[in-house]
Amino acid sequence: MRLSILLACCILITSCHVGKYVVYNFADIDDYKKFHDRTLEKSEKPFYFFDGQQQSISLNMEKYGVQSKEDLNRINAEHKTVAFLIIRNDTLLYDWYADKYDRSTTLTSFSMAKSYVSTLIGIAIDEGYIKSVKEPITNYITDFRNPGFEIITIEHVLNMRTGIFYKENYYSPFGNVAIGYYGRNLDRHLQKIKVKEDPDKRFDYISIATQILGVILEKATGKTLSQYCEEKLWMKLGTEYDATWSLDRKEGREKAFCCLNAKAIDYAKIGRLYLNGGNWDGEQVVSENWVNASTKKSSDSKDMFYAYQWWHYPKYDGGLAGKNVDFYMQGHMGQYVYMSPEKNIILVRLGKGRAGVNWNGFLSDLADRMK
């Protein structure tokens, strides 16, 4: 009898998002093993960065006590890093993995996935599935239960300026993020959200915004997010390994805001795409205009640190127009793919946590000081 009650309680507690939060506790980089998923097949023509790991590199980061590869090894080992790559001019100069991790280890992206979703929106516009970023989101999603969504455009969502009421709390089992992350019906969650103010008044980073973009992509293209990403992006970027995208339930909807799962070396490929203006070895995968809107500052820029689901590390000396900035994908627990256009550098840092390190600043300094 007691065993039956215990079994019933276990089934009940793991069937809802609160129960899953209690059982699984905080998110970790192995979470992809807990969820149903869809597979994205690797490229038929893998791209390999040149191996330049025998080359010596001068890092000259006095602030962190990092002068050599050995010093960087120590920083990574001491601060919960599991994978760290330095790529410059298509050459892999540094390739470090923690114990029990290697080139073939799957690591979840967390919010780095948002930048992939943005890229797919750009491709869908190139292909005519979506007319413009100025379209209201209700042209594609018609089942919001609350008013106010009809004046929110795709661009508002891309720039995290939606006016939607949503608490981005990662540490409460009753918060919106827990519902989205552990819940089993993202569509129902989406229907219940509310608008607190008119869009474009302020930047407000909310994961539900990217979930909206993922649903728009499915409605516009008639394909699952995984299928569209596989066909239009993953297979075109010379990926060496299959990837997966976590779902809310079996045969359900992708968690667009968080949960692409891949290898460190393949995450670097989208960095190469954007450093080359959306062109991959002669094929324009996404328009250069989209890349510029995502990664460059102009007089029309709303926020100096963000645009179109990409983070920016501005280094301008007054004014915005025509300024190149470092840009990066960022995910919970310190997942980064960081690009320096000036140096043609891609930096990949994936970890189990941030361990007290300001990785934004660290990666910026590393790119700046590499000779």
Beta strands, then each sheet from edge to edge (+ up, - down):
strand 1: 37-40
strand 2: 50-51
strand 3: 81-88
strand 4: 91-97
strand 5: 107-108
strand 6: 164-165
strand 7: 194-195
strand 8: 243-246
strand 9: 260-262
strand 10: 279-280
strand 11: 283-284
strand 12: 296-297
strand 13: 306-307
strand 14: 310-313
strand 15: 323-324
strand 16: 326-331
strand 17: 335-340
strand 18: 345-351
sheet 1: 1+ 8- 9+ 5-
sheet 2: 2+ 4+ 3- 18+ 17- 16+ 14- 13+
sheet 3: 6+ 7-
sheet 4: 10+ 11-
sheet 5: 12+ 15-
end
